[in-house]
Amino acid sequence: MARKSEKVSKRKLQSSYFTTIVSISLVLFLMGLLGFLILNSKKLSDHVKENIGFSIVMNPGVKEARILELKKNLDAAVFVRYAEYITPEEAAKELQKELGEDFLGFLGFNPLLPSIDLRLSANYANIDSLQVIEKQLLANPDIKEVYYQKSLVELVNQNIRRVGLILLVFSALLLFISIALISNTIRLAVYSKRFSIRTMQLVGATRGFIRKPFLLVGIMHGLLSALIASVMLAVIIYFSIEQIPELLTLQDYNLFLILFGFVILLGVLITWLSNLSAVNKYLKAKPDKLYQ
């Protein structure tokens, strides 16, 4: 009979451990997923900004050598990610593709001027920087016009700031909820052993001796849960890249290491602190409180 009772007790303990690990793993997985979005949000916003178009239209009659010299100088500028020289013939071919008809045959000549297409570095893809750059470029007598969509630049920057603020608020909220959920899960697990804690106190065990196994088990649960969450994250990231290959250009293996390190550290730290808090509560509790 005693052996059967011992087996039932062992089974309940294993079930409790399993539930705790699964619960913590899911919470850490959500935190890791959010961390992945936050770590990549800067690279994603830079990628969007660096694809904002910026065209420099040259004056008629400017020699190609002077245009290529200008392009070379622009390539060396800190605000330029890359520059591309577009000849009138190339511009005409591109326009014909867009229009779907031969406008050169209709007009009898090519009205398009040579130009240089720029893609700016992300730090300079804002209205204030663009206005300064535009003023500097227009001081060159070979340049007729500088063209970019001001409304698009403003919209992109506004949306990036808005998304960043939403991510920040959501991160803080999810972190608070995650800590609360993990803490409550561990408190329930420690609650089931409150009488064992009391028994150890009665036989003269020190508080440090009583805490030690709970803290070690908590650290092991946190580490195991973090590893499970990291595997789940790796699978999600892998399949995301499989479905959207463009995401591969935004990935950085150092960021992956930071992310998995963050998940592991968070899992161990929260479980350790939660176990410490829960055990201390029952170490200080009066005997009549153990029945509540």
N, C-alpha and C positions, 0 to 999 in steps of 0.2 A: 504493500500500500504506500509506504514511504517512498519507494523507488518510483512508483507511478506518479506520485505528487511531485517528485523531483523532476521527472521528465516533462510534466505539464508546465512547471515553473520555468524550466529551461527553454521550452518551446515559446512561452510567452515572452521571455527575455529576448530571444532571437527575433521574434516578430516585432518587438519594440525597437530593437536595433535596426532592423530592415526598414521599418516605417520612418525612423529618424533619418537614416541615410538617404532614402528616396526623397523625402521632403526637402532636406538640405540641398541635395543634388539639383532638384528642379529650380529651387530659388537661386542657387549659384549659377545655373545655366542661363536664367533670365538676366541676372546681373552681368554675366559674361557677354551675352548677346548685346545688351545695351552698351557695354564697354567697347565692344567691337565697332558699333555704330559711331560712338563718340571718337574713338581713335582714328577712324577713317573719315570722319566728317570734314576734318581740315583738308585732307588730300582730295576728297570729293569736291569741296568748295573751290579749291585751287584748280582742279581739273576743269570745272565749269568756267571759272574766271579766265583761264588761259585759252579758252576757245571762243572768247569774244572777239569778233572781227574788227579790224582797224585798217583802213585803206588810205594810202597816200597816192593821190593822183598827180602826175607830173604835167608840167606845161608842154604845149606843142613845140616840137623842134629841139627838145633837150636831147643831147647825144647819149647814146646807150652807155658809153664809157662813164659819163657823169652819174647816170642812174646806178650803175653797178658799184661805183665808188660810194655813193650814198648808202646803198644796201650793205656794203661792207662795214661802213661806219655804224649803221643801225644794228648789225649783228653783234658788234662789240659793246653796244649800249647796255647798261644794267637793267633797263626797263623792258628790253626785248627778249622774248623767249626764242622766236625765230622770225626771219623775214624772207619773203619770196617775191622775186621779180616777175611781174606779169606783162608780157609783151602785148601790143594791140592785137596781134594775130591770135594769141592764146585767149585773150579776153573775148574776142569775137566768136571763137569756137565754143567757149563756155556759154555765151549768151545765146548762140544758136541752139544749143542743147536745151536750154531753159525755155526758149520761145517755141522750139519745135519747127522753125522755118528759117529760110535763108534770107535774112534781112540785108546782107551785103549785096545780093543780086538785085534786090529792090532799090536800094539806095545808090548803088554803083560805086561806093567808096566805104572805107572803114572809119567811122566817126570816133571810135574809142581811142583813148590815150593810154600810154604806158603807165603802169602803177606798181606800187610795192604793197603787198599784203603783209600786215604784221600780226603777230600773236604776242600779247604782252605777258610779262611775268605777273603772277597772281597778286603780288603786293602793290602793283601799279594799276590794276584793273578796277579803278574807282573814278568817279567823276572828277574829283579834285586833281588827281594825278594826270588824268587824261587831258584836262584843260591846260595844265602846265606844259605837257608834252606837245599838245596841238599848237600852242603859242610858239614854242621853240622851233617846231618843224616849219610853220608858216613863215618864219623869218628867212628861210632858204628861198632864194628867188627862182629856183628850179621847180618848186612845188606849187601847184595850182590850188589844191584842195586837200583837206584831211577829213575823211568821212568815217563816222562810227555812229551807232544807234544809241543816243544818250538815254532814251527811255528804257532800252533793254539793259544797259549797264546798271541803271538805278534799280530796276526791278530785280535783277540777279542779286545785287548786294543786299537789298531789303529782305528778300526771301531767305538768303543765307543767314542773315542776322536773326530773323524770326525763327528759323529752324534751330539755330544754335541755342536760343533762349528756351525754346520748347524742350529740347534735349536736356538742358541743364536742370530745368524744373522737374522734368519727369525722372531724371537720374536721382535727384535728391529724394523725391517721393518714393521711388522704388527701393532705394537703399534703406530708408526708414522702415518700409513695409517688410523688406527682406530680413532685417535685423530682428524685427518684432516676431516674424513667423518662426525664424530659426530659434530665437530665445524661448518662445512658447513651446515649441516642439521639445526642446531639451528640458525645460522645466517640467513638462509632463513625464518625461522619462525619469528624471531625478525624483519626482513626486512619488513614483511607484516604489522607490527605495528609501523613503524617508524613515521608515522604522528600522531599517538596517543601519542607517546613519546614527539613529538614537541608541541602538544597541551597542555600537562601537564606542559611543561616548560614555555609556554606562560602564563599560569594561576598562575605561581609562585611556582609550586611544586619543592621541593628540589631533588637533584640527588639521595639521599638515599631513599626517598619516591618512586621515579620512579623505581629505581632498585629492590626494595623489592619484588613486585609481580612476576617479571620476574625470580628472583633468586629462590623464593619459588616454582614456577611452574617448573623451571629447575631441582631443587632437587627432586621434586615429580616424574617428568618424568624419571630422572636418577634412582631413587629407584625402580619405577615400571618396567622399562626396565631391570634392574639388576635382579629383582625377576623373570621376564619372562625368561631371559637368564639362570638363575640358574635352573629353572624347566626343561628347554630344556636340559641342561647339565646333570641333574639327570636322565632324561629319557634315554639319549644316554649312560651314564655310566651303567645304569641298564641293558639295552639290550646288551651291550658289554659283561658284566659279564655273562648274560644268554647264549650268544653264545660261549663265551670262559671262562669256569669256572676257568681255571688256573689263570686268572687275579685276582681272589678273594684273592689269597695268597699275592698279591702285594699291596693290598689296605690298607689304613690307614685312619680311620675316622677323625683323626686330620687334615690330608691333605685335606680332603673334606671340613672341616670347614674353613681352610685357603683359599682354592680355592673360595668357595662361598663368604667369606668375602672380598677377593680381587676383585671379580666381582662387588659386591655391592659398595665397596669403589671407584673403578674405575668409575663406572657409575655415582655416585653422584658427584665425584670430577670433572670429565671431563664436565658434563653438567653444573655444577655451574660455572666453569671457562669460559666455552664457552658463557654462557648467560651473565656473567659479562663483558666479552670482547665485545660481540655484542652490548649490551645496551650502554656501554661507548662510542662505536664508534658513535652511533646516538645521544648521549647526547652532544658530541663535534662537530658534523657535522654542517656545515653551511646550511641555509635553501635551497639554490639552489642545494646542494648535495643530498637532499632527493629525488629528482626527477630522479636521475641517477640510 
